[in-house]
Amino acid sequence: MTRYERAPLGSTATVTVRLPALLLDLFPGARRDVVVQATSVREVMDELDRLWPGMRDRLCDTRPAIRKHINVFVDGERVKLASPLAPGATVWVLTAISGG
């Protein structure tokens, strides 16, 4: 299975999600590293929202898509909500930094 190939239906794929410190401050009890069952980035967002209600709204907009100031990476590549995940993948959620 390639790194972006979706796990077969009915399988349980666990992935590790690395959250930014900003979210830890906003959601008491949230942890920097979270292991969830998900086969796509959308499922990761659903699981994060199940664990900490309101987190999806901080990460996704109403289209639905990942918010512009949030970056999500898997294996060094920026991904979208529809991107599939391989079992054991690490999903990095990062906040954009701006300023001048």
N, C-alpha and C positions, 0 to 999 in steps of 0.2 A: 504494500500500500504506500503510495507516495505521500508526502507531507501534507498535501491539500486534498487528498482523496477522502470522501465522506465514508465514515464507518457504515457497515451494512445496517439496514433497518432492524431494530430490535436489539442491537448490540449496545453495550454500555461503554462509552469511551470517557475516560477521565482526563481532564486537562488541568494544568496549573495556571492560575490567573495572578499576575503581579499588579497590584493596585498602587496608585500614586499616594503620597502622604496626604495630599489635599482631601482625598475621599475618606481617609481614615479619620481626619478631623471632623468631617461632616456627618459621618455615620459611626456613632459610638459602637464599639464591639467589632467593627470591621478589622480584618487582618491584612497585612501586607501581601501575604501569599495565601491563596484560597484554592482548594481543589474542588472542582465541580464536574458533573457529568454533562457533557455537551459534544455535539458533532458539528456545530457551526458557531460562528461568533454571535449570531442572534440568540442561540440557546444559552451562551455564556451570559449575555445581558439579561435574559429571562431569569437565570439562576441567581445572578447577583441581586436582581430586584426582589426575588423571593426571599433571599437571606436578609437583605436590607432594603425594605420598601422605599421607593423614591430614587434609588440609585440609577435605574435605567433612565429616568428623566434628566439626570445630570450628565449622562453619557450619550444619549440619543435624542434627536429632535422628533418632530411629528411626521416627517415624510414617510416612513421612518428611515433614518440614516444616523451614522455616528456624527456627533456634533463637530463643527469645524475646529473648535479649539481642543478637541480630544483626538489623540492618535492611538490606534491599536495596531500592534505588530505581532506577527508570528514568524519565527525563524528569520528575523531581520527584514521582513517584507510588510509593508502597510497593507492592512486588509479592510474589508467592508463587512457589513452585517451578514450578507449572504455567503461569505467565505466559509468553506468547510474546514474542519479541523481533524487532524489525525490523532488517534489515541496517544496520550503522553505529551502532546504539544504544550508549549508554554506561551500564554497570551499575555503580552505586555500592554497595559493601559497607561498612557502617558498624557499629561496635560501640556499644551503648547506654552512656550515661554515667549513673551514679547516685551518690547521696551526699546529704549533708545538712549 
